[in-house]
Amino acid sequence: MSRTANATLVSATVEFLRKHSPFDRMEDAALAFLGQHAKLAYYPKDSLILTPDMGPPPHFYVVQRGKVLSREDGESASGNVIISSGECFPIGAASGQRATICTYSAVDDVFCYQLDNQDFQQLLLISPVFNRFCASHISTLLSQSRKQMQAQFSQRALEQQSMATKLHELCKRPPVTARADDPLEAVLTLMGETGVGSIVIVSESGVAQGIFTQSDVLKRVVLPKLALDCPISQVMSRKPHTLPQDATAYDAALAMAMHGIRHVLAVDDDNLVLGVISERDLFAMQRVGLRQLRYAVETAADIATLQQVGRDLRQFTMNMLGQGVGAEQLTQFISALNDGITRRVIELNLQQHDLYGVDWAWLSFGSEGREEQTFSTDQDNGIIYLCPEAMDKDQLSMRLLDFARDVNADLDRCGFPLCKGNIMAGNPEWCLTLEEWQEKFARWIRAPDPVALLNASIFFDFRPLYGKRYLANQLHKRLLALSQDNSVFQRMLAGNALAVAPPLGLLRDFSTEEYHGQGGYIDLKKSAARLFVDAARVLALAKGIAASSTIKRLERAAKQTGSAPEETAAIIDAFNFIQMLRLRHQHLEDEHGRPGDNLIQPDKLNPLDRRILKESFRQARKLQQKLKVMYQL
């Protein structure tokens, strides 16, 4: 081959590799070395490319065209993994110069770039980027994905926080309006029902005539002892300040400063009101600090204030996405702030309910119990208490249930929907004494039928949020003692954890399901995060691990079983990536005014994220394999 032709092939190889990770970040000299030494090889459909009997791999492979099937010996078809264009194999075996545990075959006609083993080892020496990738490839890919996500959400955060934002973009909901002759009582009732801090008084044609706000209630209604049947026109602020819909947040802030007002109305070309921009809205656009947010939660005087603080918290967590905060830290942060709102709701309700002299605690279950809450979450809670000898248990139970139902209702108002399965403290089934909780747990463990196993997957992940923590600690010690001594329960719980297999396809990258009358979806909660959560729970109960979070359970179980640190790190990276995908998807759904869910279409992910998602499911399969071996399932 002529020198010119060879240079053309090298250039084409490098150009192809630059489109895929980790080659897109490799040093120029290292990439040139790879381009010069990699040879293109052809494998016809159904032919074997690499098997465990070949010993240490003679080559390192990068798929140029076609698809390669990776299958571990003894695995069912559901355990197959498809390797697509731009992906490489076998990373671990080539790096460790050991035989692969997988058999690789061509699904269709396949072209692969092959790098001889000696050249592969040389590439590890001359390229730190490639070396790091091979040492911990999922972590490296995850870091790159996080940078992409950071760039995406940083821009969104800047756009949303910019004082150049148009007013019509800030109007998230239509204004709540009333007529000038409406009675004051009706207007106040409407404000309470809709949870707004201001109401616009409009004419028949929809033009603003006035505005009435929460701050007007004290000085214009309560102190003057005004009759509630008087018309709202008597107490409204007349001629409210309006700005055109294309005015900016800066224009609104300037108007508020110049005129000493707290609200500006955005109007369209016909002078009809589109929405109300408040001083708080402009404040929420800025980078609110954690200290201010916590102070706002802890000092909130009523539920209406907590509702607004909750919206500010959501904006703050979106900013954290843009700053590249990892999934574990972000879900813990969301859980911590949600804990703060829950505690404040409890404190506000304790002002109306007398529980003095009672030892009790508010318990959180499920994702909140694991400190793994995402943006979209409902309530899973309960109460544990002791009944003093001097008190009547039935009467005390009624008092606690009345209190709990008020708390549940207020949490719903603050953005934590009521649990559809009624797993809430206001349900008598989940407002129990310490002895009753212990007996319930013992019954589920002694007779682990399907319902008991389902309950275990929810209630065995718990922690106290308010009250006497020692009650929850005693319950947890009892749970660990019961579960460690019952191998039958452990085995059945492990079998339940294996009931859902990673959604890896046989001939496609993923096995998907139909939702909303359309196919191609994966539920990231049910079919992805759950795989890690359920397995970690089994390991924790079997090993007596008191931690409630999935990652801490995996880390501590790995130390007890002697698992390789790099294997555990890869599993945790995989779980974190799935959690990050959930957070990103839920936030984007919220931005488009849709209720956040966990449904993604992998075909719509970018190539890097599809690749990491596929690798994450492979890690979930490895974790499930540990359970299979452990319990001979």
N, C-alpha and C positions, 0 to 999 in steps of 0.2 A: 504494500500500500504506500502511495506517495506521501511525502511529508504534508502536503497541502490537504489531502483527503483525511489524514490522521488528525490534523489540527481542526478540521471541520467537525469530525466525530467528537473530539474532546470538547469543543465549544458547545455542541448540541447536548452532550451529557451534562456539562456544568449548567447550561441554561435550564434543563429539566430539573436538576437537583435543587436549584435555587428557589423553586416554587414550593418546596416541601421542607418541613421541619425534620431534623435539626440543621439540615444543610443550608437553609436560608440564613443562618446566623454564623456559619463557620468562617474561619479566617480564609482570606483569598488564597494564600499559599496552600493551605490544607485542602481546599476545594479543588484547586488546580491539580494537586497530587491525586485526589480521588478520581477526577475526570480522566487523568492520564492512565491510571492503572485499572479502572473498572472496565470489564468487558461485557458486552451485551450477549446474553444467551437465550435460546428459545426452548420452551417446553410445550409439547403438544397437549391438548386436552386429556385429562385423566392420568397424565404421567406423574411419577413420583419425582420430587425435587430434592427432598432431604428426609432422611429417616433416622431414628435412634441407632440402628445397626451400623450406620456409617461412621460412628465414633465422633470425635471432635469435628465440627463442620469444616469442610475444605474451603468454603467461601462464606462471605457475608453478602446477603442479597438485598437489593432494592427493587421492588416491583415497578417496571416501567409501563407495562400495559397488561391488561387482563386481571384475573383474580386468583389468589392462592388460598387453598383450604388448609387451615391448621387444625389438627386433631390430636388430642392426647390419647395414648393407648388405653383402651378399656372404657372410653367415654361414649355416651350415647350421642346421637346426631344433634341433640339439643345443645351439646357442649362444643360444637364446631365454631370456629372463628374464621371470618373471611378477611384476608389481607389484600388491600386494594392498592391502586397506583399511588406511588410516592411513599408507601410504607415499607419498612425494612424488617428483616428477620435473619437468623434467630439471635436476638441481642444478648440474652443472658449466656447462652451456650457458647457463642463466639467470643465474648469477653472472658469467660472462664475457661475457655479451651476444653470444654467437656461435651459429651454427647447431648444432643437435644432430647427432650422428653416428648416432643411432638413429631408427628409425621406431616410433612408439607407436600401437597399435591396440586396440580394445575386444574382449576375448575373449568377453564376454557383455554384457548391458546394463550400462552403467557410468555412475555419477554421480561427478563430480569437483568439488571446490572449486577455483575458478580465481582467481588473484590477478594482476591486470594487471601488466605489466612495470614500469611507473612505481611502482606501489604496492609491488612486490617490492623494488625498489631502496631505497625509503623504509624498508621493514621492516628491511633490512640495516643501515641507519643507526641506527635507534632500538632495535634489540635485539642487544646483544653476544652473547647465547646463540645466536640464530639465525645471526648472522654467522659465529661460530666453527664452527657446524655445517656451513654451506655451504662454508666454506674447507677443511674437512677432515672430511667427514661420517662416514667409517668410524671415524676416530680418536675422534670425539666419542661415537658410539654405543658403541664399545668401552670408553671410560671409564665410561659409564653402566652397562654390563653388569658391569664389574669391581666397581663399587660395590655392585651387587645381590649379586654373588658374595661380596664381602667381608662383607656383612651376614649372608648365609647361613652362611658358614663361621666367622665370628667367633662366632656363637651356638653353633655346633657345638663350636668349640674351648673356649668357656667351659663348656659342658655337660660336655665330656669332662675338663676340668681341674678342675672344681669339687670341692671336698672334701665336698660334699653328695651326690656320686654314690653310688648304692646299690651294695653289694658285688656283687650278682648281675649288675650291668651291667659290672663290672670283670672278671668271670670269662669270659675269651675262649675258654677251652678246658677240657674236663673234666680233673679231676686224674689224674695218673699214680699208680696205687696198687699196693701189694704186701700180702702176708699176713705176719703176725708170724713164722711159721716158715720163710719163704723165706730161702735162704742169702744171705749178704752179696754174694757174687760175682754172683749172678743179679740182685740189686737194682742193683748198680753198672752192670752191663751194660745193664739196662733204662733207667737214667738216661742213659747215653751214647747209646743208640739213639734215644731220644725227645727228647734235647737239653734236658732239664729240670734245674733246679737244686735241686729238692726232690721227694721222693716221700712219699706219705701211706700209712701202715700202717693198714689197716682190718680190722674183724672180718668174719665171714661175712655179717652183716646190712648191712655198709657203713658202720658207725659208726667214726669215727677213733679209733685207739688210740695212734698216735704219728706222728712225722714225722722224716725223715732228709734232711739237706741237704748240699750240696757242702762247706760249711765244716766239717762233721762228719768228713769223710774224713781230714783230716790229723791232728787231735787224737784221734780215736777209733779210727782204723783203721791209718794209716801209722805214727805214732809208737809206739803200743803193739805194733806188728807183729802185729796180730790176724789169725787164720786166716780165709781167705775162705769157708770152709765153715760158719762159725758163723751162727746165725740173726740176721736183722736186728733182732729184738727186743732183742738184747744191746747194740746201739749206738744205737738210736733215742731221740729225745726223747719221753718219755711225757706223756700228757695234754696234747696241743697245744692252744693257745688257739683257741677257736672263737667266731664271732659269727654272729648270724642273717643271712640273706641280705638283709634290708631295712636292716641297719645301714649306716652311711655310711663313706666313705673316712676322714673325720675320726675316727670311732670306732676304725677300724683303726690309724690313726696314733697315737692316744692309747694304745691297748692296747700297741703296740710300745714306746712311750716308758716306760710305767709298768712293764712286765714285762721290759724289756730283751731283747725277742725281735725276730726279723726276718721272721717269717711268721705270718699269721693265716689260719685256715680259715673259709670261708663255708659255712654249713650250712642245709639247708631245715628245714621244720617237723618232719620226722621225724628230725632230727639227722644226715642223710646229707650227705656232703661234696659241695659243688657246685664248689669251686675253691680255689686257694691264692692269697692276696694277699701279695705280698712287699714289702719295703721299697723295692725297685727299682721296683715298679709304682707306688707312691705318688710316688716321685721323678720317674718319667716323666710323671706328670700335670701337673707344673709346667712353666713355660716355661724349658726347658733352653737355655742359651746356646750359640752356635756354638763359642766357645772351649772350653767343657767337652766338647762333642761331639767336636771334633777331637782334643782331648787323650785322650779315651776311646778313639778309634780308634787313635791313634798308640802308645798304651801297652798296648793289649789283649794279654794274655799268651797267649791261646789262641783257637781258633775259636768256642768256646761264648760267650766274652765278646763277640766281634764279632757274633755272632748277635743278642744282646740289644741291643747298640749300634745295629745296623741297624734294629731295631724302634723304638728311641728317635728315630732319624733320621727315620723315616717320620712319627712324631707331630709332630716339629718342622716338617717341610715342610708338613704340614696346617695348622699354626699360621700359616705364612707365607701360605698361601692366604687365611686369615682376615684377615691384615694387608694384603691388597690387593697383594701382590708380583706383578709382571708375569710373563707366561709365559716370556719370554726369560731373565730373571734366575732364575726358579724352576727351569727345566730346567738352566741352568748350575750352579745350586746343587746340585741333585740329582746331576748328573754329577760335580761336584767332591767331594762326600761319598762317592759310589760309588767314585771314583778312590782316595780315602783308604783305603777298606775293601780295595780290590784291592791297593794297595801293601802294606798290612799283612799281607794273606794271603800275598803274595809273600815278604815279609821272614820270616814265620814258617816258610815252607817252605824258604827258603834255609838255615835252621838244620839242615835234614836233607839238603840237596843241595849238593854241592861244585861250584860253578861259578867258582871262583877262576881268574883269568888269562884268562877268556873275555869278549870284548866282545859283549854281547847287549842286546836291548831287548824289552820287552813292549809289543805294539801293541794298540790298541783300534780297532775298525772300526764302521761304521754309525752309529747314533744316539749311541753313546758317543764315537766318533771325532769327531762334530760337536758334542759337548757339548750334546746335545738330548735327554737321557734323560728319560722320564716315569716314573711310579711302577711300571709294568709293563714289565719289560725282561729279555731273556735275554742270554746271553754271545755276543759276537762278538769274538774276539781271536786273536792270533798271536804268533810270536817271529821276530825278525830277528837274525842273528848273523854273526860272522866266525870262521872256523876257523883257528887258528894253525898255522903250518907244522909245528910239532913234534907236533901232535895228529892222531889218526886221525879223519877226518870222521864215519865211521859210528858210532864209539863216542861221539863228542861229541853227535851227533844223538840217540842213545839216552838219554844223560844228560839232555839238554834236554827230551826227550819225557816221561821219567819225572817230571821236575820239573813240567812243564806240566800233566800229567794230575792230579797231586796238587793243584796250584793250581786247576784247573778244578773238581775235586770239592769243594774247600773253598769256592769261590765259590758253588757250588750250595747248599751248606749255609747260606751267609750270605744266601740269598734271590735269587741270580742264577741262574735255571734254566739247565741245559745246553742248548746250541743244538741244535734239532731237525735243522738242516742240517749239524751237526758242524763249524761254522766256529769252531774253537777251537784254541788253541795245542797241545793234546795230539794233534791230528791231524797226521801227518807232512806232509800237503799244505800246512799253514800254519805249519810250523816250518822256516824256510828261511834260507839265507845271504843276504847283501845281493845278491850276484850272481844268485842264484836268484829272488829277489823281482823284481829288475830285469828279468830275462828273462821272467818270467811276465807282468808288466805290459806289456812290449813286445809279447809274443805276442797278448795281448788287444787291443791297439791296432792292430796290423798286420792281424789277422784278426777284425774285430768281428762274430762270429756271435751269435745270441741268447744263448748261454751266456756268451760273453765280455762282452756288454753287461750281463747280469745280475750278473756278478762285478764289473764296473766300478761298478755302483750300490751295491755293498757295500764293496769293498776300497779304492776310491779316496777314501773318506772315512776317513782314519786319523790317529792321532797316538800318540806314545809315552807310556806311563804310568810306566815304570820302566826303569832301565838306561841304556845309552849313547844319548842322544838324537841324536847326530850320525848314527847309522845311519839313523834314520827321516828325518832332514833330507836326507840324500843320496838316499834313495829318492824323496822328494817332489820334489826338484829334477829327478830323472830323469823322473818321471811328467809334470811340467809341460812339459819339453822335448819329450818324445815326443808328447804330445797337441796341443800348439800347432802342431806341424809336420805334423799329419795331419788335413786337412779332411774326408776321407772318414769317419774315425772320429767326428769331431765331429758330422757330419751324421747318422750312424746313431744316435749317442747322443741327439741331439736328437729324432729320430724315435721312439726308445724312450720319451723323456720325454713325448711327445705321445700315446702309446698309450692313456693314461687321460684321458678328458675330464671336466671338472667336472660333478658330478651335478646339473645344473639341468634341471628338467622342462619339457616342452613346454606342457602345460596345467595342470600342478601346479607348486608351488614347486621341488620336488626330484624327482630320479629315484632311486628307492631299490631295494634288493636284499632277497633273502630269506635269513635266517639262522635257525638253530634252528627250522626249520619254520614261520617266521612272516615276513611281509613288512614293509616300511616302515623298513628299516635303512640307514644309511650307515656305512661303515668309515672312521673319521676318519684312520687311518694310510694305508690303501691308496688311498682315493679323495679324500683331502683334503690332508693334510700332504705326501704324496708329490709332489703336483703342484708345490709350491714347491721341495721338496728337489731333485727331479730337474732342474728348470729351472736352479736356482742352480748345480748341479754342472756342467752343460754350459757355462754362462757362465764359471765359474771356470777350467775347463780350457782354454777357448778364449782367455781373456784372460790366462792365466798368473798367476792369483790364488792365492796360497799359503794363504789362510784355509780352514778346514775347516767352519766353522759356516754355516748357510744364510743367516742375516741378514747376516753380514759379507761373504759372497760377493755378495749382492744389492746391498749398499751400495757395494762397491768396483767391481762391474761397472757400476753406474749412473754412477759418476764417470767411468769410462773411455768409456762410450757417450754421455755427455751427457744422460742421461734427466732429466726434470724431478723435482726433489726431492719434490714433493707426490705424484707418481705412485709413486715408490719407497716413500715413507712409507705410502701406502695399501696397497701389496702386503705390506709388512712387518707392518702392523697386522692384515691379514687372516690371515697365517701365525700371528701371535701369538695371535689369537683361537681358531684351530683347535687350537693347542697347549694353550691354557687349557681349552677344552672337553674335550680328552683327559684332562688332569690331574684336572679336576673329576669326570668320569665314572668314571675308574679309582678315585679315592678313594671315591666313593659305592658302587661295586661292592665294594670291599674292606670297607667298613663293614657291608655285608650278607652278608659271608662268601663272596662269589663272587670267582673269579679275575678280576682286572682285564683288560678288553679295550678295544677302540677302537670298539665298535659303539654307535651312538646311534640313537634314533628321533626324527627332527626334529619330528614332529607332537607330541611330548611336551615340546619346549622351550617356554620362555615366548616371547611374541610378539617381544620385543626381540632375544633370542638367535637366533630363526629369521630375523629380518630381517638381522642381522649375518652369519649364516652364508651367507645368499643373496648378500649383497654380497661376502663373502670369496671365494665361488666365482667371482663376476664378476671379481674381481681376479686370481684364478688363471688365468682365461681370457685376460685381457689379457697376463699374463706368458707364457703359451703362445703367444699371437699374436706376441710379439716373436721367439720362436724360429722360428715359421713364416716370418716375413719374413726373418730373418737367414739361414736355410738354404733358403729357397724351397721349403718343404714344403707 
